[in-house]
Amino acid sequence: MAAATKISRERAERINRALIGTFFTQALVTMAIVIRIPEIIDNLHLANNLAIWGTITGLSGTGSMLALVFAHRLVLRFGTTAVTRYGTLAATAIQGFLPLIGNYWLYFAVTFVQAIFFSLYNNAANGQALMVQKRLKRVVLGSIHGAWSLGVGVASIISGILAGFLPLVWHMGIIAAIGFVAHLYFNSQLMNRDEEKLSQIKVKTEKKVSWLKTPRIIWLLALGLFVGIWPEAVMGDWMSLYSKNVMHLTASLIAIPFSAFAAAMIIGRFSTGWVSKKMHINRAAKFGGYFGGVGMVLGLVASHFLLPINQLLAVSVQAVFFIIAGLGESIMVPAFYSAASHVRAIPATQALARMGMANSLIFIVAKGVMGTLADTVGLTLALGFPILAYFASGYIQGVVGKKADKLEAQNLENYPPTGTIPIVTVKE
């Protein structure tokens, strides 16, 4: 692998900071809506039909899969900065209009298109990050994706405050407008076309392995990736619905447990490198899955019994246990991706792409299943699904950990995009 890297280190550092800024901003805009998901559901008249809500939010993620078909061609033709620019601006603008939609078919169509722009942005931005990483001769993806997690945490805090006095439409409109302006600035700091041509990473052609000959361990890792991400996805939207409908919390109080979970995720992700020096990453993730599951169980049980005594006490105790859940969750994805990079029978890029595609398909089904469970057995019992996913991820980490070689430091940086539907940004 070789690259012509003629831009200065100072310029590369500025580009790196701009990438960090755009990831932070996109998370801030995207996740601002989380604690107000119950109001979105009310707008769509789906409060009594959560199966439809789960299905449309799951299927909308197929837009991100569709984008993978042509994202690489767009990047080659127009460059990573141009694709990043239009992806971020379009996705942000759409986010501001979501509260105005009152028909769930229209909501599905709009979020499907938004998922396409999200995927294009993610593909291009990560591609530019690899160019910067090559120039600086150090890993930068960790801090870039850590900025996403930080944006999630900040979004939950800000939204918790704004939700106390701002209507949903104004809330989302203001956040989207701020995000739009921030993206205009950060996008202007990214590489220009000439700099991109100087920084292209040339990779030798890899022999493609037939889908039918994909090693079984890849499908196990795909399942593990799903159960590893599922608790984070549920914590983002279904827990908000649980907090409102079951715990009867205000929007501001809903933000407290989620903020605690998000803060723990931030700490955990920035600490992954340190943890891996003390313990094999898959072994650490195995314990993370088990402890995370216990943390979520205790958070739900403790808040249930404390709620009749004092609402604020119940929320505070739940937040403490969700910190444990967030720390356990934070290490899951880098551990599964690092294990995939050590499968010798298939090139790493193909392994990651197939894991991501299978994982996305499972997510589509899981969203519908979660909605159906909420309708049939209730939200409280439906939350057993992510709890089981925690324990399953811990078990699978234990299995794949036995097969993984000693983890190389750069493999810690194979983070996927954080979001409801994970998007793979590699090309087969």
N, C-alpha and C positions, 0 to 999 in steps of 0.2 A: 504494500500500500504506500502510495506516495502522493504528495500534493504540492502544488506551487503556492507557497504562502508568502507573498511579497508585501502584504500590508504590514504596517508597523505593529509592534506589540501594544503600543498605546492605543492605536485605533481598534485593535482586537479587544482590548479591555473595555473600551466604550461600547462596542457592539455587544459584548457579553452583558454589560449592565443594562443595555436596552432590552435584550432578550429576557433578562430577569424581570424588568419592569413590565413587559408585555404579558408574561405569564402571570405575574401577580395581579395585573389589571383584569385579565380575562377571568381569573378565579373570583375576583371581587365582584365582577358583574354577574357571572354565571350563578354563583352560590348565594347572592343576595336574596334570591327568591325562596330559598329553602324553608325558612321558618314561616313563610306565608303560603306554602303549598295548600294548606286547608282552604284558604280563600280562593285559590285558583280552582280547586275542585268544586267549590260552591258556585263559582262563576260558570262552570261547565255543566252544572246541575248533575253531578255525579256522586254526590255525598252518599247516596244509597245504592250506588253501583260501582264499587271500587274495582271490580273485575275489569270493567271497561277502561277505567283510569290506568290500571296497571298494564293492560294490553296496549293502549295507544302510546304510553310512554316507552314501553319496550320496543314496539315496532318502529317508533320514530328513530330509534338508534340505527336502523338499517340504512339510514341516510349516510352515516359515517362509513359503513361498509361499502356503499356505492361509490363514495368519493375515493376510496382506495384504488378503484379501477383506473381512474384517470389522473389522480393527484400527481403522480410522478411525471406524467407527460406535461402537465401544466408547469411544474417546477422547472423542467428542462427547457421549456419554451420561453417562459416569462421570468424565471428566477424566483428564489425563495422569498425575497423581500416583497415582491409584487403579490405573490400568492398569500403571504402572511398579512399584508396590508388589507386586501379585500376580504380575506377570511375573518379577521378580527373585527373589522368595521361592520360587515354585514351581520355577523352573529350578534354583535353588541346591539345594533339597531333593532334587530328582531326581538331581543330580550326585553327591550323597553316597551314593546307593543303586546307582549303576551297577556298582561292583565286586561286588555281590551277585548279579548276573544271570548265569546260566549257559547260557541258551538264546538263540541269536542272533535268533530271531523275536521273542521278548519284548524283547530289547535294541533291535531296530528299532522296535517299537511305543512303547517308553518314550522313546527319543531323538526319535522323531517328535513326540510330545507336548511334549517339552522344547523342540524347535525352534519350536513354536507360541508357547510362553511367551517364548522369547528374542526372537522377532520382535515380539510385543506390547510387551515391555519397550523394545526398541530404537526402535520407532515412537513410543511415548509419550515416552520420555526425550529423544529428539532434538526432538520437538515442543516440549517445555518449554524446551529449550536455545535454540530459536529465539525464544521469548518473552523469555527473559532477554537474549539478544543484542540484541533490539530495544530493550529498556529501557536497557541499558548503552551502546548506540550503539557497540559494538565487537564484533569477531568473537570468539566464545568456543568455537566448535566445534573449533578446532584443539587447544586445551588439553584439551578433554574427550576427544576421540579419542586424543590423545597420552597421556592417562592410561590408556586401554585398553592401548596398547602398553607403557607402563611396568608395568602390572599383569602383562602377559605375561612381561616380563623378570624381575620379582620372583618370579612363580610358578615359573619354571624354576629359579631359584637355590634357593628354599625347598624345592621338590620334590626337587631334586638332593640336598639335605642329608637330608631326611626319608626318602627312598627307601633310604638306606643302612642304616636300622635299624627302620623301621616297615613292617608288613604293608600291602598295598594297601588293604584295607578300612578300617583305622584312619587311614591317610594321607588318603584321600578324605573320610572321615567328619569328621575334625578340621577340615580345610580348609573343608568345606561348613558346619559348625557356626559357625566363625568368620565366614564370609561371611554367613551368615543373620543373625547378631547385628549385623554391620556394616551390612547393608542395612536392618534395622529402624531403626537410628539415622539413616542418611542419608535414608531415605524420609521420616522424620518432619520433616526440614528442608526438604523440597520445598514447592511452592506448595500452599496450601489451595484449595478450590473457588472461593471468592470472589476470591482473587488471580488465579486462572486466567481468570475471566470478565473481569477488568479488563485482562488482558494478551493477550487473543486477537488474533492477527494476521489481518486481513481481506484476502483476496486477490481481485482481480477474476476473474471467470469466464473461462477460456481455452477457445477453440474446440478440440475434440478432432479430431485427425488420424487417419483410418482406418489400421488396422494395415497394410493392403495398400498404402497410400500413404506408409508410413514411409520416409524417405530412406535410401538404401543406406549412407550414412556411419554411421548409427546402428548398423546390424548389424556394420559393421567395428569400431566402438567397443566393441560388446558382446563381440566376439571378442577385441579388445585387452584389455578389462577382465578376461576370463577368463585369458588368458596372463599378464597382469600380476599376478593374485592367486594363480595356481596354484603357483608356487614357494613362496610363504609357507605355503600349505595343506600341501604335501608336506613342507616342513621341519618342520612341527609333528608329523605322525604317522608318515609313511613313513620319514623319516630316523631316527626313534627305533627303528623296526623294523630298519632297515639297521644301525644302530649295535650293536644287540643280536645279531642273527643273523649278520651278516657280520663285523663288527669285534669281536664278543664282549665288548662293554663292559658294565660294571656300570651300574646305574641312575644312580648319582652321576656317573659319567664321561659318560654320555649327555647329561646336562644342560649340559655345558661348551660344546660347539659351538652348541647351540640357544640358550643364554644369550647367547653372542657375537652370534649372528644377531639375536636379539630386541633386544639393546642397541643394535646398529647401526640397527635399524628405529626405535627411539625417537629416537635422535639425528637420523636422517634426517627423520623426520616433523616434529619440532619445528624443523628447519632449512629446511623447504620454502619458507617465505616469504622467507628470506634468499637462498636459491639462486635463486628466481625473479626477484629484483632484479638478479642478476648475469647471468642467461641465461634465455631463453624456456623456460618450464617443460617444454614438449614436447621441446625440444632436449636439455635436461638429462636427461629421462627416457629419451630415445633412448640416450644414453651409459650411463645407469643400467642399462638392459636388457643392453647388450653387456658392460659391466664386471661386472654381477651374474652373468651366465652364465659368464664366464671365472673369476670367483671361486669359483663352485660347482664347476666342473670341476677347478680346481687343488686345491681342498680335498679332493675325493674322490681324485684321483690321488696327491697328496702323502701323504695318510694311508694309502693302500694300500701304498706303498713303505716308509713309515716304521714301519708296524705291526709287522713282524717284528723291527725293531731295538729299539724302545721304545714301549710302548703310550701312555704319558702324552705323549711327544713327538709322536706321531702325532695325538693328540687336540688338543694345543695348536696345532700347525700348521694343522690343519683349522679350528680356531676362528678363527685369524687370517684365513684366506681367506673364511670365512663372514661375517666383518665386512664385507668388500667386497660379498659377495652381499646382505647385509642393507641396506647403504646403497643399493645399486642398486634393491632391491625397494621401499624406503620411498617413493619418489616416484611410483611407477607409477600408483596409483589416483587421487590428486588430479589428475594430468596428464590421464588419460583423461576424468575427470568434467569438468574445466575445458574440454576440447575440446568435449564434448557441450553445454555451456551456450552455445556460440557457433554452434550449428547454427540458422539462421534459419527454416528451413522447418517447424519443429515446436516447440511450447512446451517449455521446459526440463524442466518436471515430467514431461511425457509421454516425453520423450527418456530421462530418467533411469530412469523406471519400466520402459520397454521394454528398455533395456540390462540392467537388473537382472534382469528376468524371463528374458531370453534367456541371460544369464550363469549364472543358477541352473540352468536346464535343461542347459546344457553341463556344468556341474559334476557333475550327477547321472551323466551318461554317463562323464565323465572318471574319476570314482571307480572305476567298474566296470572301465574300461580299465586303470587303474593296477594294480588287483588282478590282472587277467588277465595283464598283463605280468610282474608279480612271480612269478606261478605258472609262466609258460611260459619266460621268458628269464632270470629271476632278478632279485633286488632291485637288483643293481649296474647292470645294463643298463636296468632300468625307470626308474632315476633320470635316464636320458637324456631322459625326457619333460619334467620341469620345466626341465632345461637348455635344451632346444629352446624351451620356453615363454619363457624369459628372452630369447633372441635374437629370437624372434618379436615379443615385446612391444616390444623396442627398434626393430625394423623398422617396426612399425605406428605407434609414436610418431613416427617420422620422417615417415611418410606424412600422418598427421593434423595434425602440427605445421605443415605447409605450408598447411593449410586454416584453422587457428585464428587468430582475431584476437588482438591483444595481450591477455594475460590480466589480468583485473581482480583486485584483491587478495582480494575476498570469495570468488571462485571456488576459491581454494585450500582453502577449508574444506568442500568437498563430499566429505568422506571417507565411505566406507561403513563399516558395522560390520566389525570385524576378526573373522574366524572361519573355520571350515572352509567353511561355506556362506554367501556374502554375502547380505545381506538389504537390499532397497531400502525406504526409509522415506518415500517420497513417494507421493501419491495422484493417480491420473489424474483 
